[in-house]
C-alpha cells in the first residue's frame, strides 16, 4: 500500500498536488508497484516527509534517486536501512563528518533517520525506482513535484541550509533564494569525484549558520547499529 503524502505537507503543497500531473504520477506509481519490484517499499516512498514537517525543516539535502538494490532504500536520500552495507557515497559522507565535526564517531549503520527527525529533509529528486534499474522512474514526473518542494520551502520559510552535492543537485540552485537561505555546494561524495568532496566541511558550516540565526544546530552523531 502506498501511503499518502502526510497531511501537513499536503496543506503546504496543495497548489502543486492539485495539478493534473500529480494525479498522473500517482497512477504511474500504482501501476509500477502492482507489476514490478519498486524501491523504497511503497509504504516508505514519502518517508522523508513523514519524519520532517515543513515547519521543522532546517536543512535540505538533495539526492538523485533511491538505491535500487534489495533492502537498501528507506525513503531518505543517501540513507540505507539498518544492517545494510554502507554504500560508497555514504561512507565518504561519514569520512568527511569524521574530519569536520569534533569527536564524530563513525557509525556502523547508515540509517539517517536521526538527522531527519531533527529537521534535515533528506530529499531525493526522484522518489521511487524499479529494482535494478537506476533512473527508471525519472519519467514519472517526480522532479516536477520535488522541484516544487524546494521552491516552496525557499519561498515560504527563512534561514534554511540547502546542501547541493554534485552537478545534479547544483542544478537546483535557481529554485532557491540565496538572500534568505544558505546554499552550500560541493562535489558529490561518490568515489567517482576522486575525493573532491573532502574538505568541503558542509556539516560544520551548516551548524555555524543555524546557530548564527539563533537556531539549534544539528547533532550529526548517529547511534551505531
C-alpha contacts under 8 A as a table, 3 or more apart, distances in Angstrom:
res1	aa1	res2	aa2	distance
1	X	42	X	5.88
1	X	43	X	6.05
2	X	30	X	7.65
2	X	42	X	4.61
2	X	43	X	5.10
2	X	44	X	7.84
2	X	45	X	7.41
3	X	42	X	6.97
3	X	43	X	5.26
3	X	44	X	7.41
3	X	45	X	7.55
3	X	46	X	7.19
4	X	46	X	7.38
5	X	9	X	6.55
5	X	10	X	6.23
5	X	46	X	6.00
5	X	49	X	7.21
5	X	50	X	7.84
6	X	9	X	5.50
6	X	10	X	6.23
6	X	46	X	7.79
6	X	49	X	6.71
6	X	50	X	6.05
7	X	10	X	4.82
7	X	11	X	6.23
8	X	11	X	5.33
8	X	12	X	6.30
8	X	53	X	6.56
8	X	54	X	7.26
9	X	12	X	4.83
9	X	13	X	5.91
9	X	49	X	7.14
9	X	53	X	6.81
9	X	54	X	6.53
10	X	13	X	5.21
10	X	14	X	5.40
10	X	17	X	7.19
11	X	14	X	5.14
12	X	54	X	7.28
13	X	16	X	5.36
13	X	17	X	6.19
13	X	148	X	7.99
13	X	149	X	7.28
13	X	152	X	7.59
14	X	17	X	5.14
14	X	18	X	5.97
15	X	18	X	5.45
15	X	19	X	6.95
16	X	19	X	5.50
16	X	22	X	7.48
16	X	145	X	7.15
16	X	148	X	7.13
17	X	22	X	5.58
17	X	23	X	7.63
17	X	145	X	7.99
18	X	22	X	7.06
18	X	23	X	7.90
19	X	22	X	5.72
19	X	23	X	7.27
20	X	23	X	5.51
20	X	24	X	6.48
21	X	24	X	4.93
21	X	25	X	6.00
21	X	141	X	7.06
22	X	25	X	4.91
22	X	26	X	6.26
22	X	141	X	7.60
22	X	145	X	7.43
23	X	26	X	5.14
23	X	27	X	6.28
24	X	27	X	5.07
24	X	28	X	6.19
25	X	28	X	5.14
25	X	29	X	6.18
25	X	140	X	5.49
25	X	141	X	5.96
25	X	142	X	7.14
26	X	29	X	5.02
26	X	30	X	6.16
27	X	30	X	5.06
27	X	31	X	6.26
28	X	31	X	5.23
28	X	32	X	6.18
28	X	140	X	6.56
29	X	32	X	5.06
29	X	33	X	6.12
29	X	140	X	7.67
30	X	33	X	5.21
30	X	34	X	6.16
31	X	34	X	5.11
31	X	35	X	6.37
32	X	35	X	5.41
32	X	36	X	5.52
32	X	37	X	7.74
32	X	38	X	7.10
32	X	130	X	7.87
33	X	36	X	5.53
33	X	37	X	6.38
33	X	38	X	5.83
33	X	42	X	7.23
36	X	130	X	6.85
36	X	131	X	7.82
37	X	130	X	5.94
37	X	131	X	5.56
38	X	41	X	6.33
38	X	42	X	7.32
38	X	128	X	6.75
38	X	129	X	5.66
38	X	130	X	4.57
38	X	131	X	5.61
39	X	42	X	7.31
39	X	45	X	7.87
39	X	66	X	6.83
39	X	67	X	7.24
39	X	68	X	6.21
39	X	69	X	7.92
39	X	70	X	7.95
39	X	73	X	6.15
39	X	128	X	5.73
39	X	129	X	5.40
39	X	130	X	6.24
39	X	131	X	6.34
40	X	43	X	7.92
40	X	44	X	5.95
40	X	45	X	5.85
40	X	66	X	6.89
40	X	67	X	7.82
40	X	72	X	7.75
40	X	73	X	4.85
40	X	74	X	5.44
40	X	75	X	5.79
40	X	128	X	6.32
40	X	129	X	7.46
41	X	44	X	5.47
41	X	45	X	6.62
41	X	73	X	7.90
41	X	74	X	7.45
42	X	45	X	5.52
43	X	46	X	7.55
43	X	47	X	7.76
44	X	47	X	4.72
44	X	74	X	6.07
44	X	75	X	5.37
45	X	48	X	7.92
45	X	74	X	7.67
45	X	75	X	5.22
45	X	127	X	6.15
45	X	128	X	6.64
46	X	49	X	5.46
46	X	50	X	6.47
46	X	75	X	6.37
46	X	127	X	7.66
47	X	50	X	4.94
47	X	51	X	6.42
47	X	74	X	7.24
47	X	75	X	5.07
47	X	76	X	6.76
48	X	51	X	5.55
48	X	52	X	6.40
48	X	75	X	5.90
48	X	76	X	5.35
48	X	116	X	7.01
48	X	121	X	6.21
48	X	122	X	5.94
48	X	123	X	6.63
49	X	52	X	5.28
49	X	53	X	6.25
49	X	121	X	7.37
50	X	53	X	6.89
51	X	113	X	7.62
51	X	116	X	5.85
51	X	117	X	5.47
52	X	56	X	6.29
52	X	57	X	6.33
52	X	116	X	5.93
52	X	117	X	5.94
52	X	118	X	7.55
52	X	119	X	5.59
52	X	120	X	7.09
52	X	121	X	6.23
53	X	56	X	5.38
53	X	57	X	6.49
53	X	119	X	7.79
54	X	57	X	5.45
54	X	153	X	7.44
56	X	118	X	7.79
56	X	119	X	5.35
57	X	60	X	7.39
57	X	119	X	4.36
57	X	120	X	6.06
57	X	121	X	6.32
57	X	160	X	7.35
58	X	119	X	5.08
58	X	120	X	5.95
58	X	121	X	7.73
58	X	159	X	7.48
58	X	160	X	5.01
58	X	161	X	6.39
58	X	210	X	7.96
59	X	119	X	6.33
59	X	120	X	4.60
59	X	121	X	6.07
59	X	160	X	5.57
59	X	161	X	4.65
59	X	162	X	5.83
59	X	163	X	7.41
59	X	206	X	7.97
60	X	120	X	5.75
60	X	121	X	4.76
60	X	122	X	6.21
60	X	123	X	6.85
60	X	160	X	7.47
60	X	161	X	6.26
60	X	162	X	4.81
60	X	163	X	6.11
61	X	77	X	7.36
61	X	120	X	6.99
61	X	121	X	6.16
61	X	122	X	5.06
61	X	123	X	6.01
61	X	162	X	6.18
61	X	163	X	4.90
61	X	164	X	6.75
62	X	77	X	6.81
62	X	122	X	6.34
62	X	123	X	4.97
62	X	124	X	5.58
62	X	125	X	6.78
62	X	162	X	7.83
62	X	163	X	6.56
62	X	164	X	6.16
62	X	165	X	7.47
62	X	169	X	6.07
63	X	77	X	5.19
63	X	78	X	6.72
63	X	122	X	7.47
63	X	123	X	6.04
63	X	124	X	4.32
63	X	125	X	6.11
63	X	165	X	7.95
63	X	169	X	6.81
64	X	77	X	7.63
64	X	124	X	5.04
64	X	125	X	5.03
64	X	126	X	6.16
64	X	168	X	7.23
64	X	169	X	7.43
65	X	77	X	7.58
65	X	124	X	5.34
65	X	125	X	6.09
65	X	126	X	4.75
65	X	127	X	6.08
65	X	128	X	6.74
65	X	129	X	7.03
65	X	134	X	7.37
65	X	135	X	6.67
66	X	73	X	5.84
66	X	75	X	7.13
66	X	76	X	7.92
66	X	77	X	6.84
66	X	78	X	7.92
66	X	124	X	6.89
66	X	126	X	7.28
66	X	127	X	6.44
66	X	128	X	6.08
66	X	129	X	6.28
66	X	134	X	7.90
67	X	72	X	6.09
67	X	73	X	5.19
67	X	129	X	7.75
67	X	134	X	7.58
68	X	72	X	7.37
68	X	73	X	7.17
68	X	129	X	6.37
68	X	130	X	6.70
68	X	131	X	4.96
68	X	132	X	5.13
68	X	133	X	6.51
68	X	134	X	6.14
69	X	72	X	5.94
69	X	73	X	7.66
69	X	131	X	6.19
69	X	132	X	6.07
70	X	73	X	7.90
70	X	131	X	7.43
71	X	80	X	7.95
71	X	81	X	6.87
71	X	84	X	7.34
72	X	79	X	7.99
72	X	80	X	4.88
72	X	81	X	5.66
72	X	84	X	6.44
73	X	76	X	7.32
73	X	79	X	6.92
73	X	80	X	5.38
73	X	81	X	6.70
74	X	79	X	6.81
74	X	80	X	6.00
74	X	81	X	6.09
75	X	79	X	7.80
75	X	127	X	7.16
76	X	79	X	5.39
76	X	80	X	7.81
76	X	112	X	7.38
76	X	113	X	7.74
76	X	122	X	5.01
76	X	123	X	6.33
76	X	124	X	7.05
77	X	122	X	4.81
77	X	123	X	5.43
77	X	124	X	5.15
78	X	89	X	7.56
78	X	90	X	6.14
78	X	112	X	7.97
78	X	122	X	7.67
79	X	90	X	7.44
79	X	110	X	5.72
79	X	111	X	5.18
79	X	112	X	5.28
79	X	113	X	7.89
80	X	84	X	6.48
80	X	86	X	7.44
80	X	109	X	7.93
80	X	110	X	5.27
80	X	111	X	5.05
80	X	112	X	7.44
81	X	84	X	5.84
81	X	109	X	7.59
81	X	110	X	6.66
81	X	111	X	5.23
82	X	109	X	5.39
82	X	110	X	6.54
82	X	111	X	5.71
82	X	225	X	6.53
83	X	109	X	6.45
83	X	225	X	7.38
84	X	109	X	7.29
84	X	110	X	7.39
85	X	110	X	7.86
86	X	90	X	6.22
86	X	91	X	5.90
86	X	109	X	7.39
86	X	110	X	5.93
87	X	90	X	5.40
87	X	91	X	6.19
88	X	91	X	5.04
88	X	92	X	6.31
88	X	190	X	6.39
88	X	191	X	6.71
89	X	92	X	5.13
89	X	93	X	6.31
89	X	188	X	7.91
89	X	189	X	4.96
89	X	190	X	4.39
89	X	191	X	6.68
90	X	93	X	4.91
90	X	94	X	6.36
90	X	110	X	7.16
90	X	189	X	7.37
91	X	94	X	5.21
91	X	95	X	6.28
92	X	95	X	4.83
92	X	96	X	6.21
92	X	189	X	5.77
92	X	190	X	7.19
92	X	191	X	7.72
93	X	96	X	5.21
93	X	97	X	6.25
93	X	189	X	6.23
94	X	97	X	4.88
94	X	98	X	6.13
94	X	106	X	6.32
94	X	107	X	7.87
95	X	98	X	5.07
95	X	99	X	6.75
95	X	106	X	7.61
96	X	99	X	5.35
96	X	100	X	5.91
96	X	197	X	7.97
96	X	198	X	5.83
96	X	199	X	6.97
96	X	201	X	7.10
97	X	100	X	4.86
97	X	101	X	5.50
97	X	104	X	6.61
97	X	201	X	7.77
97	X	203	X	6.95
97	X	220	X	7.96
98	X	101	X	5.95
98	X	102	X	7.23
98	X	103	X	7.32
98	X	104	X	5.26
98	X	105	X	6.89
98	X	106	X	6.80
99	X	102	X	7.17
100	X	199	X	7.74
100	X	201	X	5.44
100	X	202	X	7.91
100	X	203	X	6.74
100	X	204	X	6.21
101	X	104	X	5.65
101	X	203	X	7.13
101	X	204	X	6.32
104	X	220	X	7.74
104	X	221	X	6.09
105	X	221	X	6.80
105	X	222	X	7.83
106	X	224	X	7.89
107	X	110	X	7.12
107	X	222	X	6.13
107	X	223	X	6.52
107	X	224	X	4.52
107	X	225	X	7.25
108	X	224	X	4.84
108	X	225	X	5.53
109	X	223	X	7.71
109	X	224	X	5.53
109	X	225	X	4.94
111	X	114	X	7.72
112	X	115	X	5.51
112	X	116	X	6.70
112	X	222	X	7.43
113	X	116	X	4.96
113	X	117	X	6.21
114	X	117	X	5.38
114	X	118	X	6.77
114	X	222	X	6.53
115	X	118	X	5.29
115	X	119	X	6.78
115	X	120	X	5.52
115	X	218	X	7.37
115	X	219	X	7.49
115	X	220	X	6.69
115	X	222	X	7.99
116	X	119	X	5.32
116	X	120	X	4.52
116	X	121	X	5.79
116	X	122	X	6.65
117	X	120	X	7.06
118	X	218	X	6.62
118	X	219	X	7.95
123	X	146	X	7.79
124	X	127	X	5.75
124	X	146	X	7.77
125	X	142	X	6.82
125	X	143	X	5.54
125	X	146	X	5.62
125	X	147	X	7.45
126	X	129	X	7.85
126	X	137	X	7.14
126	X	138	X	6.22
126	X	142	X	5.15
126	X	143	X	6.00
126	X	146	X	7.42
127	X	142	X	6.65
128	X	137	X	6.24
129	X	133	X	6.90
129	X	134	X	6.39
129	X	135	X	6.49
129	X	136	X	5.67
129	X	137	X	5.29
130	X	133	X	5.50
130	X	134	X	7.19
130	X	136	X	5.98
130	X	137	X	7.00
131	X	134	X	7.80
133	X	136	X	5.53
135	X	138	X	5.34
136	X	139	X	7.40
137	X	140	X	5.41
137	X	142	X	7.87
138	X	141	X	6.67
138	X	142	X	6.66
138	X	143	X	7.53
139	X	142	X	7.58
141	X	144	X	5.54
141	X	145	X	7.00
142	X	145	X	5.23
142	X	146	X	6.23
143	X	146	X	4.95
143	X	147	X	5.60
144	X	147	X	5.42
144	X	148	X	6.28
145	X	148	X	5.13
145	X	149	X	6.38
146	X	149	X	4.83
146	X	150	X	6.31
147	X	150	X	5.14
147	X	151	X	6.20
147	X	172	X	7.49
147	X	175	X	7.34
148	X	151	X	5.07
148	X	152	X	5.82
149	X	152	X	5.23
149	X	153	X	6.11
150	X	153	X	5.28
150	X	154	X	6.19
150	X	175	X	6.68
150	X	176	X	7.12
151	X	154	X	4.96
151	X	155	X	6.02
151	X	175	X	5.15
151	X	176	X	6.06
152	X	155	X	5.04
152	X	156	X	5.80
153	X	156	X	5.35
153	X	157	X	5.65
154	X	157	X	5.83
154	X	158	X	7.08
154	X	160	X	7.79
154	X	175	X	7.48
154	X	176	X	5.36
154	X	177	X	6.01
154	X	180	X	7.61
154	X	181	X	7.36
155	X	158	X	7.97
155	X	176	X	7.82
155	X	177	X	7.30
157	X	160	X	7.46
158	X	180	X	5.41
158	X	181	X	6.14
159	X	180	X	5.86
159	X	181	X	4.70
159	X	182	X	6.90
159	X	210	X	7.42
159	X	213	X	7.11
160	X	180	X	7.76
160	X	181	X	5.02
160	X	182	X	6.28
160	X	210	X	7.96
161	X	181	X	6.00
161	X	182	X	4.76
161	X	183	X	5.92
161	X	184	X	7.24
161	X	206	X	6.41
161	X	209	X	7.93
162	X	181	X	7.52
162	X	182	X	6.23
162	X	183	X	4.86
162	X	184	X	6.12
163	X	183	X	6.28
163	X	184	X	5.07
163	X	185	X	6.16
163	X	186	X	7.97
163	X	202	X	7.52
164	X	169	X	4.84
164	X	170	X	5.15
164	X	172	X	7.76
164	X	173	X	7.77
164	X	183	X	7.26
164	X	184	X	6.09
164	X	185	X	4.74
164	X	186	X	6.42
165	X	168	X	7.67
165	X	169	X	5.66
165	X	170	X	6.52
165	X	185	X	5.75
165	X	186	X	4.84
165	X	187	X	5.21
165	X	188	X	4.56
165	X	189	X	7.21
166	X	169	X	5.67
166	X	170	X	6.11
166	X	185	X	7.66
166	X	186	X	6.24
166	X	187	X	4.60
166	X	188	X	4.07
166	X	189	X	7.85
167	X	170	X	4.83
167	X	171	X	6.17
167	X	187	X	7.54
167	X	188	X	7.71
168	X	171	X	5.53
168	X	172	X	7.56
169	X	172	X	5.53
169	X	173	X	7.66
170	X	173	X	5.55
170	X	185	X	6.60
171	X	174	X	7.11
172	X	175	X	5.69
172	X	176	X	7.43
173	X	176	X	5.45
173	X	183	X	7.57
174	X	177	X	7.60
176	X	181	X	7.54
176	X	183	X	8.00
177	X	180	X	5.67
177	X	181	X	6.28
178	X	181	X	5.03
178	X	182	X	6.06
178	X	183	X	6.54
179	X	182	X	7.90
182	X	209	X	7.67
184	X	202	X	6.81
186	X	196	X	7.98
186	X	197	X	6.09
186	X	200	X	6.40
187	X	193	X	6.66
187	X	196	X	5.69
187	X	197	X	4.75
188	X	193	X	6.25
188	X	196	X	7.66
188	X	197	X	5.93
189	X	193	X	6.79
189	X	195	X	7.44
189	X	196	X	7.74
189	X	197	X	5.29
189	X	198	X	7.78
190	X	193	X	5.69
190	X	194	X	7.75
191	X	194	X	5.34
191	X	195	X	6.49
192	X	195	X	7.98
193	X	196	X	5.63
193	X	197	X	7.12
195	X	198	X	5.55
196	X	199	X	7.83
197	X	200	X	5.93
198	X	201	X	7.57
201	X	204	X	5.84
201	X	205	X	6.27
202	X	205	X	5.14
202	X	206	X	5.95
203	X	206	X	5.09
203	X	207	X	6.40
203	X	220	X	7.73
204	X	207	X	5.17
204	X	208	X	6.09
205	X	208	X	5.07
205	X	209	X	6.22
206	X	209	X	5.29
206	X	210	X	6.25
206	X	217	X	7.79
207	X	210	X	5.01
207	X	211	X	6.02
207	X	217	X	4.82
207	X	218	X	6.34
208	X	211	X	5.40
208	X	212	X	6.02
208	X	217	X	7.69
209	X	212	X	5.01
209	X	213	X	6.41
210	X	213	X	5.20
210	X	214	X	6.48
210	X	215	X	5.02
210	X	216	X	6.50
210	X	217	X	5.77
211	X	214	X	4.92
211	X	215	X	4.99
211	X	216	X	6.04
211	X	217	X	5.98
212	X	215	X	7.30
